Amino acid sequence: MYDLFSDFFDSFDVFPVYHEENRCPNCGRTYYDFQKSGRLGCSECYKAFENPVRSTLRQIQKNTTHTGKIPSGQSAELAKKKRLADLKAQLAKAVSTEDYELAAKLHKEIKNIEG
């Protein structure tokens, strides 16, 4: 079976030196296993090998946080949903701190966006 990531990693010296052979407490894989396959064994591997994986990702791509992709034509709708969620969270905080003037402004802005 052809493994694109394994070939990619073999062609570059992107892996940091990681001499400890710690094992993932969940699946038992090592960082060396990741180097050879280009795949982590489970979600716990991200915690077990956080520092070397983060270092590797920084060398490969500009960010270590996955932000996902937005399907074309849907970015405006997703931005609107995110804005509404942010405003509603701010509104809840304003009400809990009894900042009713800010709460009224936020409520009005939410109603304008929702139509």
PADREN-496707 format. One record per residue (C-alpha): residue in one letter; x, y, z. Coordinates in nm, 4 decimals, padded with zeros to 6 digits. Example, Ala and Ser with C-alpha at 12.3 -4.5 7.8 and 13.67 -1.06 7.14 Angstrom:
BEGIN
PT aa        X        Y        Z
PT  a  01.2300 -00.4500  00.7800
PT  s  01.3670 -00.1060  00.7140
This chain:
BEGIN
PT aa        X        Y        Z
PT  m  00.0000  00.0000  00.0000
PT  y  00.1367  00.3423 -00.0979
PT  d  00.1736  00.5779  00.1968
PT  l  00.1976  00.9384  00.0811
PT  f  00.2875  01.0803  00.4222
PT  s  00.5599  00.8268  00.4890
PT  d  00.7260  00.9142  00.1568
PT  f  00.6821  01.2843  00.2300
PT  f  00.8435  01.2592  00.5725
PT  d  01.1272  01.0448  00.4368
PT  s  01.2179  01.3120  00.1815
PT  f  01.2619  01.5870  00.4429
PT  d  01.4423  01.5993  00.7710
PT  v  01.1469  01.7512  00.9547
PT  f  01.1359  01.5381  01.2661
PT  p  01.2975  01.6713  01.5798
PT  v  01.5431  01.4509  01.7604
PT  y  01.3407  01.2650  02.0206
PT  h  01.5527  01.0075  02.1968
PT  e  01.3099  00.8987  02.4639
PT  e  01.1074  00.5964  02.3665
PT  n  00.7999  00.6899  02.5621
PT  r  00.4928  00.4967  02.4675
PT  c  00.1395  00.6216  02.4360
PT  p -00.0446  00.4989  02.7464
PT  n -00.3519  00.4182  02.5370
PT  c -00.2254  00.2422  02.2225
PT  g  00.1406  00.1741  02.3045
PT  r  00.2846  00.3395  01.9931
PT  t  00.6094  00.5349  02.0107
PT  y  00.7154  00.8580  01.8454
PT  y  00.9452  00.6486  01.6270
PT  d  00.6335  00.4651  01.5013
PT  f  00.4909  00.8042  01.4030
PT  q  00.8110  00.8969  01.2226
PT  k  00.7984  00.5797  01.0172
PT  s  00.4290  00.5798  00.9296
PT  g  00.3378  00.9493  00.9435
PT  r  00.0369  00.8516  01.1577
PT  l -00.0371  00.8622  01.5256
PT  g -00.2069  00.5604  01.6788
PT  c -00.4897  00.7302  01.8679
PT  s -00.6056  01.0629  02.0095
PT  e -00.3984  01.0100  02.3247
PT  c -00.0804  01.0102  02.1113
PT  y -00.1298  01.3855  02.0610
PT  k -00.0908  01.4321  02.4366
PT  a  00.1864  01.1760  02.4830
PT  f  00.4017  01.3232  02.2038
PT  e  00.2774  01.6825  02.2163
PT  n  00.6144  01.8611  02.2007
PT  p  00.7766  01.6691  01.9139
PT  v  00.4521  01.6571  01.7119
PT  r  00.3992  02.0326  01.7582
PT  s  00.7585  02.0974  01.6485
PT  t  00.7123  01.8787  01.3417
PT  l  00.3865  02.0498  01.2461
PT  r  00.5487  02.3938  01.2759
PT  q  00.8103  02.2873  01.0229
PT  i  00.5539  02.1469  00.7801
PT  q  00.2814  02.4114  00.7994
PT  k  00.2400  02.7625  00.9320
PT  n  00.0014  02.6794  01.2154
PT  t -00.0365  02.3957  01.4635
PT  t -00.4078  02.4550  01.5183
PT  h -00.6527  02.2905  01.2810
PT  t -00.8930  02.5512  01.1503
PT  g -01.0620  02.3412  00.8858
PT  k -01.1750  02.4419  00.5441
PT  i -01.4859  02.6343  00.4520
PT  p -01.6784  02.5054  00.1504
PT  s -01.6912  02.7625 -00.1271
PT  g -02.0032  02.9761 -00.1211
PT  q -02.0702  02.9124  00.2480
PT  s -01.8181  03.1418  00.4129
PT  a -02.0664  03.4281  00.4584
PT  e -02.3248  03.2001  00.6207
PT  l -02.0675  03.0446  00.8534
PT  a -01.9318  03.3877  00.9483
PT  k -02.2872  03.4985  01.0294
PT  k -02.3442  03.1925  01.2504
PT  k -02.0153  03.2513  01.4318
PT  r -02.0977  03.6185  01.4841
PT  l -02.4403  03.5269  01.6259
PT  a -02.2879  03.2716  01.8620
PT  d -02.0321  03.5283  01.9823
PT  l -02.3005  03.7927  02.0356
PT  k -02.5222  03.5495  02.2279
PT  a -02.2316  03.4564  02.4546
PT  q -02.1603  03.8255  02.5157
PT  l -02.5308  03.8825  02.5864
PT  a -02.5382  03.6027  02.8434
PT  k -02.2317  03.7490  03.0143
PT  a -02.3796  04.0996  03.0111
PT  v -02.7022  03.9732  03.1705
PT  s -02.5130  03.7721  03.4350
PT  t -02.3097  04.0805  03.5295
PT  e -02.6256  04.2933  03.5226
PT  d -02.4918  04.5211  03.2479
PT  y -02.8365  04.5784  03.1036
PT  e -02.7372  04.8662  02.8773
PT  l -02.4830  04.6466  02.6963
PT  a -02.7314  04.3581  02.6989
PT  a -02.9902  04.5755  02.5233
PT  k -02.7389  04.6770  02.2540
PT  l -02.6326  04.3169  02.1992
PT  h -02.9950  04.1995  02.1863
PT  k -03.0734  04.4618  01.9240
PT  e -02.7702  04.3597  01.7144
PT  i -02.8708  03.9927  01.7372
PT  k -03.2238  04.0741  01.6205
PT  n -03.0854  04.2780  01.3261
PT  i -02.8648  03.9889  01.2124
PT  e -03.1412  03.7301  01.2533
PT  g -03.3741  03.9483  01.0477
